[in-house]
């Protein structure tokens, strides 16, 4: 009986020890978990909604900068040096990446000694503010392995290791804060373009906001601007970004040849402001790159030369190159006069007939119609090869004349007067249009006369 009692006591003692050990382990585990949770919480440096921020302040080796959000656009409000247009991606990226910034390690309390050790005695400082208390981040050196940056915040008392992959979106320079677009505008904001090349005004384009179209100055009133060509240039200049942005230097004007620019390009916008850019060919890579100088920001940028072909254009590049003078299906009769031809034809293309020199022509015959259209379009559509609005040629001894009457009894006359061996001036209703066309359509294998001969052969007409 006594042995049994001793056994029971021993069993209870052993059980007590096990329960005690279990409770001790459990207590230690809970404590460690709480410590880990506390540490993880401590590693959360910032946790806020990025939409709550409307001001960004940066202090770095390049200077001090302040930006404020206005109508969804970051604007430079304070600046060390020359003002500049803001790189929206850079500033917004700082706000976004700081909004949920976390560290991965702590290096103890923040002291004068630790500040000096981790490069935090002269830190890069970013402060974000808005509807809440400011959030400030101080950044020092990068770790020897390059994986982290050392930093601390305005509300925590430790030094932290923050991943470089995150900090690279927060750490920036003056050049990084500058807009690297050729222009800081949207396409819809632009209402004027002007190019000066080698000191001479080459073209000026103005957007008519009432009628919603682009136009050239009044001296080009006889010409029709190709709206698509202008839109294509604007789409290009509003999406170009610099390949290289060079540090500011007061000698940039002469160093890169901007004291004698090859071109000056001015863009006007609908708020009444404008920006003029200078262009220069410089150095051994001049065929590949063109340097651009933003005068307001005193910033030199480099772009691929082939992207800047708009500085090589002339007014003729913005007008309709093929101008319709008459439409086959609206004309009731026409006459053409030249050294090679003297032809009068009446017709009704919609009904499928034409008459020439007593011959009835069946335009319902697809083959005959095709040859007739080819002949007619040779002179009914004028190909613009050049513009010369400064000249005032006389309408004398035209090389070719075409006269049209349409279904509304509207009369149109076109005359081509020789300019040189390859081109001629274009007159419409006895008025000089300011344009030139090539003389090839007047004589030769691809001329009006050659096309008329092929048509007659197809229609069975004996000339």
Number of C-alpha atoms within 10 A of each C-alpha: 5 6 8 9 10 10 11 11 12 12 12 11 12 12 12 12 12 12 12 12 12 12 12 11 12 12 12 12 12 11 12 12 12 12 12 12 12 11 14 14 11 17 20 13 22 19 12 15 12 18 11 14 21 18 21 26 19 22 17 17 10 13 12 15 20 19 20 20 16 10 7 9 15 21 20 19 14 13 16 12 13 10 15 19 17 21 20 17 13 18 25 18 14 21 25 18 17 25 20 14 18 21 22 13 17 17 13 11 15 16 14 10 11 16 19 13 13 21 17 23 16 15 20 20 20 23 19 24 17 16 10 10 8 15 21 20 22 19 27 21 18 19 15 8 6 11 12 21 23 27 28 26 19 12 12 13 12 17 25 27 21 25 20 17 12 17 20 12 18 22 17 17 14 18 17 15 18 20 20 21 18 20 18 16 16 13 16 11 11 18 21 19 20 17 24 18 17 12 12 10 13 16 20 16 19 16 18 12 10 6 7 9 14 20 22 18 10 8 11 18 13 14 22 15 22 17 15 13 14 21 13 10 16 21 14 15 20 17 14 16 17 16 12 14 19 11 12 15 11 9 8 17 19 11 11 19 18 22 12 14 22 17 23 22 17 16 20 19 17 13 9 7 8 14 14 17 20 22 25 22 20 15 12 8 10 13 12 12 22 20 24 25 24 17 13 13 15 17 22 24 22 20 19 18 16 11 13 18 10 16 19 12 14 16 17 18 19 23 22 17 19 12 14 13 17 24 14 19 14 16 21 19 20 21 16 20 16 17 11 14 14 13 14 15 16 18 21 17 18 12 11 14 16 18 15 14 12 8 13 14 20 17 22 13 12 10 13 20 20 14 20 22 16 16 21 19 17 18 21 20 15 21 18 20 15 19 20 14 16 8 11 12 16 13 16 10 11 19 17 24 19 22 20 24 18 17 12 9 11 9 15 16 19 24 25 26 24 22 15 10 9 11 17 22 29 26 22 17 12 13 16 22 20 21 22 25 22 21 21 14 19 21 14 11 11 12 17 25 21 16 21 20 17 17 22 18 14 15 20 12 15 9 8
